[in-house]
Amino acid sequence: MTRSPAQKSACKDLKRNGQSPAITLKATYTPTSNRAGSRSLYERGLFS
């Protein structure tokens, strides 16, 4: 997978706000809420 500049900047913003980069992945791959996003990501095996 390739990372776009937008994703990198989003990661920096989240780190500034004291949140983990994992939230960036959830927001990037799922347009839903963080809770639903984390569930679908685990189901897809991206975090296995």
C-alpha positions as CSV (number, residue, x, y, z in Angstrom):
1,M,0.0,0.0,0.0
2,T,1.2,3.5,-0.8
3,R,0.8,6.5,1.4
4,S,-0.5,9.8,0.1
5,P,0.8,13.1,1.4
6,A,-2.6,13.7,2.8
7,Q,-2.4,10.6,5.0
8,K,1.0,11.6,6.3
9,S,-0.2,15.1,7.2
10,A,-3.3,13.6,8.9
11,C,-1.0,11.4,10.9
12,K,1.0,14.4,12.1
13,D,-2.2,16.2,13.0
14,L,-3.4,13.2,15.1
15,K,0.0,13.0,16.8
16,R,-0.2,16.7,17.7
17,N,-3.6,16.0,19.2
18,G,-2.2,13.1,21.3
19,Q,-3.9,10.3,19.4
20,S,-2.3,7.2,18.0
21,P,-1.5,6.7,14.3
22,A,-3.9,3.7,14.3
23,I,-6.8,6.2,14.4
24,T,-5.4,7.6,11.1
25,L,-5.7,4.2,9.5
26,K,-9.2,3.7,10.7
27,A,-10.3,7.1,9.4
28,T,-8.5,6.5,6.1
29,Y,-9.9,3.0,5.3
30,T,-13.4,3.5,6.8
31,P,-15.6,6.6,6.5
32,T,-17.6,5.4,9.5
33,S,-17.0,6.1,13.2
34,N,-13.8,5.0,14.9
35,R,-15.6,2.2,16.8
36,A,-17.1,0.7,13.6
37,G,-13.9,1.4,11.7
38,S,-11.7,-0.5,14.2
39,R,-14.1,-3.5,14.0
40,S,-14.1,-3.7,10.2
41,L,-10.3,-3.3,10.2
42,Y,-9.8,-6.2,12.6
43,E,-12.2,-8.3,10.5
44,R,-10.2,-7.5,7.4
45,G,-7.0,-8.6,9.2
46,L,-5.0,-5.4,8.7
47,F,-4.1,-5.6,12.3
48,S,-3.4,-9.3,12.6
